[in-house]
Amino acid sequence: MTRETDPELVLIFRGTHQVLSAEKRLKRGGVRLRLIPVPRRLTSDCGLAIRIPIEQRDRAREILSGARLLPASVHVPGRNGEYDSVPL
């Protein structure tokens, strides 16, 4: 499995409460996700992030926007362990 065939987004939130609230809403909305530790190359006040398949970006944006829980930043893994910022 490579990033090119299975791209994912990493959603970074401002705190643990926001991550857990977002997780609950996304799961309820049918978005496949995984709670992960924040990658070392990214910074966050919270140690958790949410990883979702990139093809579920629109559904995640719809759910999180409606709940006023948009992430502080969104990243896509790139080459050499780097992350590129992208819009949700």
ChimeraX commands (.cxc) that place a marker at each C-alpha (Angstrom):
marker #1 position 0.00,0.00,0.00 radius 0.5
marker #1 position 1.51,3.32,-1.06 radius 0.5
marker #1 position 0.44,6.88,-0.44 radius 0.5
marker #1 position -0.27,7.36,-4.15 radius 0.5
marker #1 position -2.83,4.53,-4.20 radius 0.5
marker #1 position -4.25,5.13,-0.73 radius 0.5
marker #1 position -3.93,8.86,0.11 radius 0.5
marker #1 position -4.97,10.06,3.54 radius 0.5
marker #1 position -5.45,13.34,5.36 radius 0.5
marker #1 position -4.26,14.10,8.89 radius 0.5
marker #1 position -6.57,16.46,10.78 radius 0.5
marker #1 position -5.00,18.47,13.61 radius 0.5
marker #1 position -7.23,20.06,16.24 radius 0.5
marker #1 position -6.62,22.58,19.03 radius 0.5
marker #1 position -7.18,20.16,21.89 radius 0.5
marker #1 position -8.14,16.71,23.03 radius 0.5
marker #1 position -11.78,17.65,23.58 radius 0.5
marker #1 position -12.10,18.83,19.96 radius 0.5
marker #1 position -10.43,15.67,18.63 radius 0.5
marker #1 position -12.80,13.42,20.58 radius 0.5
marker #1 position -15.87,15.46,19.61 radius 0.5
marker #1 position -14.81,15.39,15.95 radius 0.5
marker #1 position -14.16,11.64,16.13 radius 0.5
marker #1 position -17.63,11.01,17.53 radius 0.5
marker #1 position -19.36,13.12,14.88 radius 0.5
marker #1 position -17.34,11.72,11.99 radius 0.5
marker #1 position -18.00,8.13,13.06 radius 0.5
marker #1 position -21.70,8.88,13.39 radius 0.5
marker #1 position -21.58,10.37,9.88 radius 0.5
marker #1 position -20.01,7.24,8.42 radius 0.5
marker #1 position -16.50,8.60,7.84 radius 0.5
marker #1 position -13.77,5.96,8.16 radius 0.5
marker #1 position -11.14,7.30,10.51 radius 0.5
marker #1 position -8.36,6.43,12.84 radius 0.5
marker #1 position -7.13,8.26,15.93 radius 0.5
marker #1 position -3.35,8.58,15.71 radius 0.5
marker #1 position -0.58,10.30,17.66 radius 0.5
marker #1 position 0.26,13.66,16.09 radius 0.5
marker #1 position 3.19,13.02,13.72 radius 0.5
marker #1 position 6.48,14.40,15.05 radius 0.5
marker #1 position 6.90,16.75,12.13 radius 0.5
marker #1 position 3.61,18.45,12.97 radius 0.5
marker #1 position 3.00,20.39,16.14 radius 0.5
marker #1 position -0.13,20.47,18.24 radius 0.5
marker #1 position -1.18,21.29,21.79 radius 0.5
marker #1 position -2.95,17.96,21.69 radius 0.5
marker #1 position -1.17,14.64,21.23 radius 0.5
marker #1 position -3.94,13.15,19.06 radius 0.5
marker #1 position -4.91,13.63,15.43 radius 0.5
marker #1 position -7.49,12.07,13.12 radius 0.5
marker #1 position -6.52,10.29,9.91 radius 0.5
marker #1 position -9.15,9.91,7.19 radius 0.5
marker #1 position -9.11,8.65,3.59 radius 0.5
marker #1 position -8.79,11.62,1.24 radius 0.5
marker #1 position -11.89,10.54,-0.69 radius 0.5
marker #1 position -13.96,11.26,2.43 radius 0.5
marker #1 position -12.75,14.87,2.62 radius 0.5
marker #1 position -16.05,16.39,1.45 radius 0.5
marker #1 position -18.15,14.38,3.90 radius 0.5
marker #1 position -15.77,15.22,6.77 radius 0.5
marker #1 position -15.86,18.93,5.88 radius 0.5
marker #1 position -19.66,18.86,5.79 radius 0.5
marker #1 position -19.92,17.16,9.20 radius 0.5
marker #1 position -17.24,19.22,10.95 radius 0.5
marker #1 position -18.39,22.50,9.47 radius 0.5
marker #1 position -21.96,21.86,10.63 radius 0.5
marker #1 position -20.66,21.10,14.13 radius 0.5
marker #1 position -18.31,24.14,14.12 radius 0.5
marker #1 position -15.40,21.77,14.67 radius 0.5
marker #1 position -13.13,22.50,11.74 radius 0.5
marker #1 position -9.55,21.38,12.35 radius 0.5
marker #1 position -6.78,23.89,13.04 radius 0.5
marker #1 position -4.83,22.38,10.14 radius 0.5
marker #1 position -5.02,19.56,7.62 radius 0.5
marker #1 position -2.04,17.76,6.12 radius 0.5
marker #1 position -1.32,15.18,3.49 radius 0.5
marker #1 position 1.76,12.96,3.93 radius 0.5
marker #1 position 4.38,13.63,1.30 radius 0.5
marker #1 position 7.72,12.17,0.40 radius 0.5
marker #1 position 10.54,11.73,2.90 radius 0.5
marker #1 position 8.24,11.96,5.90 radius 0.5
marker #1 position 7.23,15.56,5.20 radius 0.5
marker #1 position 3.65,16.84,5.37 radius 0.5
marker #1 position 2.00,19.36,3.09 radius 0.5
marker #1 position -0.78,21.61,4.38 radius 0.5
marker #1 position -4.00,21.38,2.40 radius 0.5
marker #1 position -7.53,22.71,2.86 radius 0.5
marker #1 position -10.20,20.40,4.24 radius 0.5
marker link #1:1,2 radius 0.2
marker link #1:2,3 radius 0.2
marker link #1:3,4 radius 0.2
marker link #1:4,5 radius 0.2
marker link #1:5,6 radius 0.2
marker link #1:6,7 radius 0.2
marker link #1:7,8 radius 0.2
marker link #1:8,9 radius 0.2
marker link #1:9,10 radius 0.2
marker link #1:10,11 radius 0.2
marker link #1:11,12 radius 0.2
marker link #1:12,13 radius 0.2
marker link #1:13,14 radius 0.2
marker link #1:14,15 radius 0.2
marker link #1:15,16 radius 0.2
marker link #1:16,17 radius 0.2
marker link #1:17,18 radius 0.2
marker link #1:18,19 radius 0.2
marker link #1:19,20 radius 0.2
marker link #1:20,21 radius 0.2
marker link #1:21,22 radius 0.2
marker link #1:22,23 radius 0.2
marker link #1:23,24 radius 0.2
marker link #1:24,25 radius 0.2
marker link #1:25,26 radius 0.2
marker link #1:26,27 radius 0.2
marker link #1:27,28 radius 0.2
marker link #1:28,29 radius 0.2
marker link #1:29,30 radius 0.2
marker link #1:30,31 radius 0.2
marker link #1:31,32 radius 0.2
marker link #1:32,33 radius 0.2
marker link #1:33,34 radius 0.2
marker link #1:34,35 radius 0.2
marker link #1:35,36 radius 0.2
marker link #1:36,37 radius 0.2
marker link #1:37,38 radius 0.2
marker link #1:38,39 radius 0.2
marker link #1:39,40 radius 0.2
marker link #1:40,41 radius 0.2
marker link #1:41,42 radius 0.2
marker link #1:42,43 radius 0.2
marker link #1:43,44 radius 0.2
marker link #1:44,45 radius 0.2
marker link #1:45,46 radius 0.2
marker link #1:46,47 radius 0.2
marker link #1:47,48 radius 0.2
marker link #1:48,49 radius 0.2
marker link #1:49,50 radius 0.2
marker link #1:50,51 radius 0.2
marker link #1:51,52 radius 0.2
marker link #1:52,53 radius 0.2
marker link #1:53,54 radius 0.2
marker link #1:54,55 radius 0.2
marker link #1:55,56 radius 0.2
marker link #1:56,57 radius 0.2
marker link #1:57,58 radius 0.2
marker link #1:58,59 radius 0.2
marker link #1:59,60 radius 0.2
marker link #1:60,61 radius 0.2
marker link #1:61,62 radius 0.2
marker link #1:62,63 radius 0.2
marker link #1:63,64 radius 0.2
marker link #1:64,65 radius 0.2
marker link #1:65,66 radius 0.2
marker link #1:66,67 radius 0.2
marker link #1:67,68 radius 0.2
marker link #1:68,69 radius 0.2
marker link #1:69,70 radius 0.2
marker link #1:70,71 radius 0.2
marker link #1:71,72 radius 0.2
marker link #1:72,73 radius 0.2
marker link #1:73,74 radius 0.2
marker link #1:74,75 radius 0.2
marker link #1:75,76 radius 0.2
marker link #1:76,77 radius 0.2
marker link #1:77,78 radius 0.2
marker link #1:78,79 radius 0.2
marker link #1:79,80 radius 0.2
marker link #1:80,81 radius 0.2
marker link #1:81,82 radius 0.2
marker link #1:82,83 radius 0.2
marker link #1:83,84 radius 0.2
marker link #1:84,85 radius 0.2
marker link #1:85,86 radius 0.2
marker link #1:86,87 radius 0.2
marker link #1:87,88 radius 0.2
view
